[in-house]
Amino acid sequence: MAKYIDIFTDYGFKKIFGEEANKNILIDFLNSILPENAHIKDLTFKNTEQLPVSIDDRKAVYDIYCENDKGEKFIVELQKAKQNYFFDRTIYYSTFPISSQALKGNWNYNLKAVYCIGLLDFKFNDYPSENDKNEVVHVHTLKNQYNEQVYKKLTYIYLEMPNFTKSENELVTRLDKWLYFIKNLEDFQSIPEIFKNEVVFVEAIEKAELSKMNESDQRNYFVGLKAYRDYYASFETAQNDGLEEGLKKGMEIGIKEGKEIGIKEGITEGIKEGIKEEKMAIAKKALKKGMDMEDVMELTGLTEKEIKNIL
């Protein structure tokens, strides 16, 4: 049995970074990512549920939402698996802390900066360039056609964890240490030598020790861990089943049409269909076990309408 929690579970992520008592840990982590001129001195946790302007619009629920002493907003999201329209989702999420700054009466539209930070346990499908493929940190800002930054108050930062492969003796920067901590925490048997004189890391590791949690916290963690592992197992099965069905369907289309493109289309559609069916089965089981709709949507990547249609 592991000694420390898996930080890629919702519970583990929020236990380390999302509690008021641990905000010094979150500040240190964020400062390792942000440019020096944007470093945080203090922050306040905000309500993670953001309501829309209209009751007919969709709300947003963040993993962590906070504000620094200058009024700048930070959304921190853990994303465990690939999701359709992932970039669209993060851009949509960023609209809430932007629109919430509007003031009644006379207002000159001067906005505070918004940072959206995603911790990703998967690799992107598409990259802007070949040079970007093996990067761990992806920073997206608003630029013009000459690749010049034209707006500095909206920044999206994605940490692509599968690309981080450094060992303990290769760690150089503060961010290196945090990425190593996040990726390997569950496998630690004791505090690594490199962290022993680092107060923040020692505190984070102690917070993550399972034996120091009460019974209720342990139960919540293991429920989340099971859901996390079940999702990956089901996702892998769905991919394999979808591929097999897709090959069969693709051959049928290809033979009928006499074109190679038919086979490719059939494979693609078969994989999509198999994965979606498996996601729906997971959603149904999760709802029966008492998970709320927002958690099920995050777990499966399905929309609320899609989930309601299977009930």
Secondary structure per residue as TSV (DSSP state, phi and psi in degrees):
chain	resnum	aa	ss	phi	psi
A	1	M	-	360.0	138.8
A	2	A	-	-65.8	149.4
A	3	K	S	-86.8	-30.0
A	4	Y	B	-120.8	158.9
A	5	I	-	-71.6	159.7
A	6	D	-	-88.8	117.8
A	7	I	T	-72.2	-12.5
A	8	F	T	-85.2	2.5
A	9	T	S	-87.5	154.1
A	10	D	H	-58.6	-43.3
A	11	Y	H	-64.5	-46.7
A	12	G	H	-61.6	-42.3
A	13	F	H	-63.1	-46.3
A	14	K	H	-74.6	-27.9
A	15	K	H	-64.2	-40.7
A	16	I	H	-82.1	-45.8
A	17	F	H	-107.8	-14.3
A	18	G	S	-109.7	13.1
A	19	E	-	-106.8	141.7
A	20	E	G	-54.1	-40.3
A	21	A	G	-66.3	-18.1
A	22	N	G	-108.3	17.5
A	23	K	H	-64.8	-22.8
A	24	N	H	-64.4	-31.1
A	25	I	H	-69.1	-46.4
A	26	L	H	-62.8	-42.1
A	27	I	H	-60.0	-44.7
A	28	D	H	-63.2	-42.4
A	29	F	H	-63.1	-48.3
A	30	L	H	-63.4	-40.9
A	31	N	H	-65.1	-24.9
A	32	S	H	-72.6	-19.0
A	33	I	H	-97.2	-39.6
A	34	L	S	-77.2	154.0
A	35	P	-	-64.7	155.2
A	36	E	G	-57.4	-36.4
A	37	N	G	-72.3	-6.3
A	38	A	G	-112.0	11.1
A	39	H	-	-60.6	145.1
A	40	I	-	-95.7	133.9
A	41	K	S	-95.1	-39.0
A	42	D	-	-151.7	158.1
A	43	L	E	-146.7	161.5
A	44	T	E	-125.7	131.5
A	45	F	E	-74.4	135.0
A	46	K	-	-110.1	168.8
A	47	N	-	-61.5	124.6
A	48	T	S	-77.2	-12.7
A	49	E	E	-96.3	114.2
A	50	Q	E	-105.1	120.3
A	51	L	-	-88.8	146.2
A	52	P	-	-76.2	169.0
A	53	V	S	-67.8	-41.2
A	54	S	S	-108.7	147.8
A	55	I	T	-67.5	-16.4
A	56	D	T	-85.6	-11.4
A	57	D	S	-87.9	164.0
A	58	R	-	-84.6	140.9
A	59	K	-	-86.1	172.3
A	60	A	E	-125.9	139.1
A	61	V	E	-124.3	114.2
A	62	Y	-	-91.3	159.7
A	63	D	S	-71.6	-50.7
A	64	I	E	-139.4	134.3
A	65	Y	E	-135.7	123.9
A	66	C	E	-145.3	169.3
A	67	E	E	-137.1	136.2
A	68	N	E	-88.0	-178.3
A	69	D	T	-68.6	-11.6
A	70	K	T	-98.2	2.4
A	71	G	S	87.3	3.4
A	72	E	-	-75.6	144.6
A	73	K	E	-104.0	144.2
A	74	F	E	-133.4	120.2
A	75	I	E	-104.7	126.0
A	76	V	E	-121.2	120.1
A	77	E	E	-122.7	137.4
A	78	L	E	-100.0	124.9
A	79	Q	E	-121.8	115.1
A	80	K	-	-86.2	-26.6
A	81	A	S	-146.8	161.9
A	82	K	-	-59.6	145.3
A	83	Q	-	-141.8	138.7
A	84	N	T	-59.5	138.0
A	85	Y	T	60.0	39.5
A	86	F	H	-62.0	-44.9
A	87	F	H	-62.4	-41.0
A	88	D	H	-58.3	-40.9
A	89	R	H	-62.6	-45.6
A	90	T	H	-67.9	-34.7
A	91	I	H	-67.8	-40.8
A	92	Y	H	-60.9	-44.5
A	93	Y	H	-58.8	-36.9
A	94	S	H	-69.2	-18.0
A	95	T	H	-70.4	-25.0
A	96	F	H	-68.8	-52.4
A	97	P	H	-67.4	-17.3
A	98	I	H	-77.0	-53.5
A	99	S	H	-67.9	-26.0
A	100	S	T	-69.3	-12.5
A	101	Q	T	-84.2	-7.8
A	102	A	-	-63.8	134.8
A	103	L	-	-109.1	145.7
A	104	K	S	-72.6	152.7
A	105	G	S	78.8	-148.3
A	106	N	S	-70.8	124.3
A	107	W	-	-148.2	133.2
A	108	N	-	-93.9	9.3
A	109	Y	-	69.2	16.0
A	110	N	-	-72.6	116.9
A	111	L	-	-103.7	151.0
A	112	K	-	-85.6	154.1
A	113	A	-	-66.0	148.1
A	114	V	E	-125.1	129.9
A	115	Y	E	-119.8	126.7
A	116	C	E	-111.2	118.2
A	117	I	E	-118.2	122.9
A	118	G	E	-115.6	126.5
A	119	L	E	-98.5	109.8
A	120	L	E	-110.3	124.5
A	121	D	S	-97.2	41.3
A	122	F	S	-159.7	167.3
A	123	K	-	-99.0	143.0
A	124	F	-	-62.3	153.0
A	125	N	S	-81.8	-39.8
A	126	D	-	-121.6	143.1
A	127	Y	-	-127.1	144.8
A	128	P	S	-59.5	-32.5
A	129	S	S	-151.9	165.3
A	130	E	G	-61.9	-32.4
A	131	N	G	-64.5	-22.3
A	132	D	G	-84.2	-13.3
A	133	K	T	-60.1	-40.0
A	134	N	T	-101.6	8.5
A	135	E	-	-73.4	145.1
A	136	V	S	-88.4	-42.4
A	137	V	E	-104.5	124.3
A	138	H	E	-117.0	120.2
A	139	V	E	-113.3	122.3
A	140	H	E	-117.3	127.5
A	141	T	E	-134.3	175.5
A	142	L	E	-83.8	121.5
A	143	K	E	-130.0	159.5
A	144	N	-	-91.9	-173.7
A	145	Q	T	-67.7	-10.6
A	146	Y	T	-100.4	14.0
A	147	N	S	63.9	30.1
A	148	E	-	-102.6	132.8
A	149	Q	E	-67.2	125.6
A	150	V	E	-111.0	-10.4
A	151	Y	E	-146.7	124.2
A	152	K	E	-103.7	3.6
A	153	K	E	-101.2	7.6
A	154	L	E	-138.1	113.1
A	155	T	E	-133.6	132.8
A	156	Y	E	-113.1	124.0
A	157	I	E	-123.0	122.1
A	158	Y	E	-116.0	129.9
A	159	L	E	-104.6	107.9
A	160	E	E	-90.2	92.0
A	161	M	G	-62.0	-35.5
A	162	P	G	-58.9	-21.6
A	163	N	G	-83.6	-9.4
A	164	F	-	-89.0	114.0
A	165	T	-	-127.4	12.5
A	166	K	-	-70.2	144.3
A	167	S	-	-90.3	173.5
A	168	E	G	-58.1	-40.4
A	169	N	G	-79.1	-0.5
A	170	E	G	-102.6	-1.5
A	171	L	-	-73.4	131.1
A	172	V	-	-121.1	-56.3
A	173	T	S	-89.8	168.9
A	174	R	H	-62.1	-39.6
A	175	L	H	-65.0	-39.3
A	176	D	H	-52.3	-46.0
A	177	K	H	-64.7	-41.6
A	178	W	H	-66.8	-41.5
A	179	L	H	-65.8	-38.3
A	180	Y	H	-64.7	-43.2
A	181	F	H	-59.3	-49.4
A	182	I	H	-63.3	-44.6
A	183	K	H	-72.9	-30.3
A	184	N	H	-114.7	0.9
A	185	L	G	-51.0	-47.2
A	186	E	G	-62.4	-24.8
A	187	D	G	-92.1	-7.0
A	188	F	-	-63.8	140.2
A	189	Q	S	-104.0	-19.5
A	190	S	S	-159.2	178.5
A	191	I	-	-70.9	120.1
A	192	P	-	-57.6	150.0
A	193	E	G	-54.9	-39.5
A	194	I	G	-66.4	-19.8
A	195	F	G	-100.2	-7.4
A	196	K	T	-63.2	-27.4
A	197	N	T	-103.8	12.1
A	198	E	-	-106.3	103.1
A	199	V	H	-56.8	-44.3
A	200	V	H	-63.8	-43.2
A	201	F	H	-68.7	-39.6
A	202	V	H	-60.5	-43.4
A	203	E	H	-63.0	-43.9
A	204	A	H	-63.3	-42.4
A	205	I	H	-66.0	-39.5
A	206	E	H	-66.0	-36.8
A	207	K	H	-63.8	-27.8
A	208	A	T	-87.9	-2.3
A	209	E	B	-76.2	120.8
A	210	L	G	-61.9	-38.8
A	211	S	G	-66.3	-17.4
A	212	K	G	-93.4	-2.1
A	213	M	S	-88.2	150.9
A	214	N	-	-76.0	171.5
A	215	E	H	-61.0	-39.4
A	216	S	H	-65.5	-44.8
A	217	D	H	-63.7	-41.8
A	218	Q	H	-61.4	-43.2
A	219	R	H	-62.3	-46.0
A	220	N	H	-61.4	-39.3
A	221	Y	H	-64.5	-47.1
A	222	F	H	-69.6	-30.2
A	223	V	H	-63.6	-45.1
A	224	G	H	-65.4	-38.7
A	225	L	H	-64.4	-41.1
A	226	K	H	-64.1	-43.6
A	227	A	H	-61.3	-41.4
A	228	Y	H	-62.1	-46.8
A	229	R	H	-70.8	-38.7
A	230	D	H	-62.5	-39.1
A	231	Y	H	-61.9	-47.4
A	232	Y	H	-65.2	-40.3
A	233	A	H	-63.5	-44.2
A	234	S	H	-67.2	-38.8
A	235	F	H	-63.1	-42.9
A	236	E	H	-65.4	-42.3
A	237	T	H	-62.3	-43.7
A	238	A	H	-62.1	-39.0
A	239	Q	H	-62.3	-45.5
A	240	N	H	-65.6	-45.3
A	241	D	H	-64.7	-41.0
A	242	G	H	-64.8	-38.3
A	243	L	H	-64.6	-43.4
A	244	E	H	-62.8	-46.5
A	245	E	H	-66.2	-37.4
A	246	G	H	-64.5	-40.3
A	247	L	H	-60.7	-44.2
A	248	K	H	-62.8	-47.9
A	249	K	H	-65.9	-39.0
A	250	G	H	-64.3	-40.1
A	251	M	H	-62.5	-40.6
A	252	E	H	-63.3	-44.4
A	253	I	H	-66.2	-43.1
A	254	G	H	-62.5	-42.7
A	255	I	H	-65.7	-42.6
A	256	K	H	-65.2	-45.1
A	257	E	H	-84.6	-23.5
A	258	G	T	69.8	25.7
A	259	K	-	-131.0	143.1
A	260	E	H	-63.9	-32.7
A	261	I	H	-62.7	-28.9
A	262	G	H	-63.3	-41.3
A	263	I	H	-63.5	-45.5
A	264	K	H	-61.2	-43.0
A	265	E	H	-64.6	-40.6
A	266	G	H	-63.6	-43.1
A	267	I	H	-61.1	-46.8
A	268	T	H	-60.6	-47.6
A	269	E	H	-65.8	-37.8
A	270	G	H	-64.0	-43.5
A	271	I	H	-62.4	-46.3
A	272	K	H	-60.0	-43.3
A	273	E	H	-65.9	-43.3
A	274	G	H	-64.4	-42.8
A	275	I	H	-65.9	-42.2
A	276	K	H	-65.9	-41.2
A	277	E	H	-61.0	-40.5
A	278	E	H	-68.3	-38.7
A	279	K	H	-61.7	-39.9
A	280	M	H	-65.1	-38.2
A	281	A	H	-65.1	-40.6
A	282	I	H	-64.4	-43.1
A	283	A	H	-60.2	-42.5
A	284	K	H	-63.0	-44.2
A	285	K	H	-65.7	-41.9
A	286	A	H	-63.5	-41.1
A	287	L	H	-66.1	-38.2
A	288	K	H	-64.5	-28.8
A	289	K	T	-86.0	1.4
A	290	G	T	98.8	4.4
A	291	M	-	-68.3	142.9
A	292	D	-	-80.4	164.9
A	293	M	H	-58.6	-42.6
A	294	E	H	-61.8	-41.3
A	295	D	H	-66.2	-39.4
A	296	V	H	-66.9	-38.6
A	297	M	H	-62.8	-42.4
A	298	E	H	-67.4	-40.5
A	299	L	H	-63.2	-40.5
A	300	T	H	-102.8	-22.6
A	301	G	-	81.6	4.3
A	302	L	-	-83.3	157.7
A	303	T	-	-83.3	163.8
A	304	E	H	-60.9	-38.8
A	305	K	H	-64.3	-42.4
A	306	E	H	-62.7	-40.6
A	307	I	H	-69.0	-41.7
A	308	K	H	-64.3	-30.5
A	309	N	H	-69.0	-19.3
A	310	I	T	-94.5	-6.1
A	311	L	-	-81.5	360.0
